[in-house]
Amino acid sequence: MLRCNVLLTIKQKRKEDHMAHEEEILTIMESLKIADKHTVGDIMASKGIWNAGTSAVNNTYKALNALVDLGKLEKGNGYFRVKGCRSEYKGHAQELTKALAEILKLNHKNHILREVEIKEVGLRSDAIVLMLKGDELLCFVLEVANNETEEYLKQKVNAWVLWEDAEKKLSELFGTKVEQFDIVVKGMDGAGDFDFEEYVGFLDE
């Protein structure tokens, strides 16, 4: 009887762990919106949940498929996405996911809004991030230059820079006071306030 109880306890613990891991992965996917098993696995490994490499990827893949079976995610050709996401994970979508994954691997508390339409100034930003780094609340607009021309990217950056109500809009989006924000660009040097690699280095200090 004792052995049976021990086995039942172990089985229950494993079930609880699996459910917790699935919830963690769902939270990651809600930030990324679309990603492949390798990217999500790397994030899980950065949290110390699984060992980096094959273990993290295989366990992540099982959890992603379980979430598909539960109707919480959709599965595409080599990728997974949240319900309502119409992307097919090509080109720019992949590059944006990779950039957001680097932010998530820093393991700071954050709130990521991906591909945000700002009707007031007629632009669609790749991502807007609110992050708590220590005691400091940071907000930044992220643009990933893939196929965009330099002129088009500068138009997007200038729309934020010249908009007097930018901080007010950001405060509304996140439901908290945003007093200032940075513009971070990946893939085109000097286009924003900071280059992506430089900014991630600062966040990782």
C-alpha positions as CSV (number, residue, x, y, z in Angstrom):
1,M,0.0,0.0,0.0
2,L,2.8,2.4,0.9
3,R,4.5,1.8,-2.5
4,C,1.3,2.4,-4.3
5,N,0.8,5.7,-2.5
6,V,4.3,6.8,-3.3
7,L,3.8,6.0,-7.0
8,L,0.6,7.9,-7.0
9,T,2.3,10.9,-5.4
10,I,5.1,10.8,-8.0
11,K,2.5,10.5,-10.8
12,Q,0.5,13.4,-9.5
13,K,3.7,15.6,-9.1
14,R,4.7,14.9,-12.7
15,K,1.2,15.8,-13.9
16,E,1.3,19.1,-12.0
17,D,4.8,19.8,-13.4
18,H,3.6,19.2,-16.9
19,M,0.6,21.5,-16.4
20,A,2.8,24.2,-14.9
21,H,5.2,24.0,-17.9
22,E,2.4,24.2,-20.3
23,E,1.1,27.3,-18.6
24,E,4.6,28.9,-18.7
25,I,4.9,28.1,-22.4
26,L,1.4,29.5,-23.1
27,T,2.5,32.7,-21.3
28,I,5.6,32.9,-23.6
29,M,3.5,32.3,-26.7
30,E,1.1,35.1,-25.7
31,S,4.1,37.4,-25.8
32,L,5.7,36.1,-29.0
33,K,2.3,35.3,-30.7
34,I,4.2,33.0,-33.1
35,A,7.3,30.9,-32.7
36,D,9.0,27.6,-33.4
37,K,9.9,24.9,-30.8
38,H,13.6,25.8,-30.7
39,T,13.0,29.5,-29.9
40,V,10.5,28.6,-27.1
41,G,12.8,25.8,-25.9
42,D,15.7,28.3,-25.5
43,I,13.5,30.6,-23.4
44,M,12.5,27.7,-21.2
45,A,16.1,26.7,-20.8
46,S,17.0,30.3,-19.8
47,K,14.5,30.0,-17.0
48,G,16.3,26.9,-15.7
49,I,13.3,24.7,-16.3
50,W,15.0,22.3,-18.7
51,N,18.6,21.8,-19.9
52,A,19.5,23.7,-23.0
53,G,19.5,21.8,-26.3
54,T,17.7,18.6,-27.1
55,S,16.0,18.3,-23.7
56,A,14.5,21.8,-23.8
57,V,13.4,21.5,-27.4
58,N,11.8,18.0,-27.0
59,N,10.0,18.9,-23.8
60,T,8.8,22.2,-25.3
61,Y,7.6,20.4,-28.4
62,K,5.5,18.0,-26.4
63,A,4.0,20.9,-24.4
64,L,3.3,22.9,-27.5
65,N,1.4,20.0,-29.1
66,A,-0.5,19.5,-25.8
67,L,-1.6,23.1,-26.0
68,V,-2.7,22.6,-29.6
69,D,-4.8,19.5,-28.5
70,L,-6.4,21.7,-25.8
71,G,-7.3,24.3,-28.4
72,K,-5.1,27.0,-26.9
73,L,-2.6,27.2,-29.8
74,E,-2.6,26.5,-33.5
75,K,0.1,24.5,-35.3
76,G,1.6,25.4,-38.7
77,N,4.4,24.1,-40.8
78,G,7.3,24.3,-38.4
79,Y,5.7,26.8,-36.1
80,F,3.0,27.4,-33.5
81,R,0.9,30.5,-33.0
82,V,-1.8,31.8,-30.7
83,K,-5.4,31.8,-31.7
84,G,-6.2,34.8,-34.0
85,C,-2.7,35.2,-35.3
86,R,-2.6,35.0,-39.1
87,S,1.1,35.1,-39.7
88,E,2.8,32.2,-41.4
89,Y,6.2,32.7,-39.7
90,K,8.2,34.0,-42.6
91,G,10.9,36.6,-43.0
92,H,10.0,39.6,-40.8
93,A,7.8,37.5,-38.5
94,Q,10.7,35.2,-37.7
95,E,13.2,38.1,-37.1
96,L,10.7,39.8,-34.8
97,T,10.1,36.6,-32.8
98,K,13.9,36.1,-32.5
99,A,14.3,39.7,-31.1
100,L,11.4,39.3,-28.7
101,A,12.9,36.0,-27.5
102,E,16.1,37.7,-26.6
103,I,14.1,40.1,-24.5
104,L,12.2,37.3,-22.8
105,K,15.5,35.4,-22.0
106,L,16.6,38.3,-19.9
107,N,13.9,37.1,-17.4
108,H,12.8,40.5,-16.3
109,K,9.1,41.1,-15.6
110,N,7.7,42.5,-18.8
111,H,4.6,43.1,-20.9
112,I,5.0,42.8,-24.6
113,L,2.6,44.1,-27.2
114,R,3.4,42.7,-30.7
115,E,2.5,44.5,-33.9
116,V,0.5,47.3,-32.3
117,E,-1.6,49.5,-34.5
118,I,-1.5,53.2,-33.4
119,K,-4.4,54.8,-35.2
120,E,-3.7,58.3,-33.9
121,V,-0.6,58.6,-36.0
122,G,-1.3,56.0,-38.6
123,L,1.5,53.5,-37.8
124,R,1.9,49.9,-36.9
125,S,4.9,49.3,-34.5
126,D,6.6,45.9,-34.5
127,A,6.4,45.7,-30.7
128,I,6.1,47.9,-27.6
129,V,7.6,46.6,-24.4
130,L,7.2,47.6,-20.8
131,M,9.8,46.1,-18.5
132,L,10.8,46.2,-14.9
133,K,14.5,46.1,-14.5
134,G,15.3,46.1,-10.8
135,D,13.3,49.1,-9.5
136,E,13.3,50.9,-12.9
137,L,10.3,50.8,-15.2
138,L,11.4,50.9,-18.8
139,C,9.3,51.3,-21.9
140,F,10.6,51.0,-25.5
141,V,9.3,50.7,-29.0
142,L,11.0,48.0,-31.0
143,E,11.4,48.0,-34.8
144,V,13.0,45.2,-36.7
145,A,14.3,46.2,-40.1
146,N,14.0,43.4,-42.5
147,N,12.6,44.5,-45.8
148,E,11.9,48.1,-44.8
149,T,13.7,50.9,-46.6
150,E,15.6,53.4,-44.5
151,E,13.2,56.1,-45.5
152,Y,10.1,54.1,-44.3
153,L,11.8,53.1,-41.0
154,K,12.7,56.8,-40.3
155,Q,9.1,57.7,-40.9
156,K,7.9,55.3,-38.3
157,V,10.6,56.5,-35.8
158,N,9.8,60.1,-36.4
159,A,6.1,59.5,-35.9
160,W,6.9,58.5,-32.3
161,V,9.5,61.2,-31.8
162,L,7.3,64.1,-32.9
163,W,4.0,62.8,-31.3
164,E,3.3,65.0,-28.3
165,D,0.9,62.5,-26.8
166,A,3.1,59.5,-27.2
167,E,3.6,59.0,-23.4
168,K,-0.1,59.4,-22.8
169,K,-0.9,56.7,-25.4
170,L,1.7,54.3,-24.0
171,S,0.3,54.9,-20.5
172,E,-3.2,54.0,-21.8
173,L,-1.9,50.8,-23.5
174,F,-0.2,49.5,-20.4
175,G,-2.5,50.9,-17.8
176,T,0.4,52.5,-15.9
177,K,2.2,55.8,-16.0
178,V,4.8,55.9,-18.8
179,E,6.9,59.1,-18.4
180,Q,9.4,58.4,-21.2
181,F,10.3,55.8,-23.8
182,D,13.1,54.7,-26.0
183,I,13.1,53.6,-29.7
184,V,15.2,50.5,-30.3
185,V,16.0,49.3,-33.8
186,K,17.4,45.9,-34.9
187,G,18.9,45.6,-38.3
188,M,19.6,49.2,-39.2
189,D,22.3,51.1,-37.3
190,G,21.6,54.6,-36.0
191,A,17.9,54.5,-37.0
192,G,16.6,54.8,-33.4
193,D,17.7,55.9,-30.0
194,F,19.6,52.6,-29.5
195,D,20.6,49.6,-31.6
196,F,19.0,46.4,-30.4
197,E,22.2,44.6,-29.4
198,E,23.4,47.6,-27.4
199,Y,20.1,47.9,-25.6
200,V,19.8,44.2,-24.8
201,G,23.3,44.5,-23.3
202,F,22.2,47.3,-21.1
203,L,19.1,45.4,-20.0
204,D,21.3,42.4,-19.1
205,E,23.6,44.3,-16.8
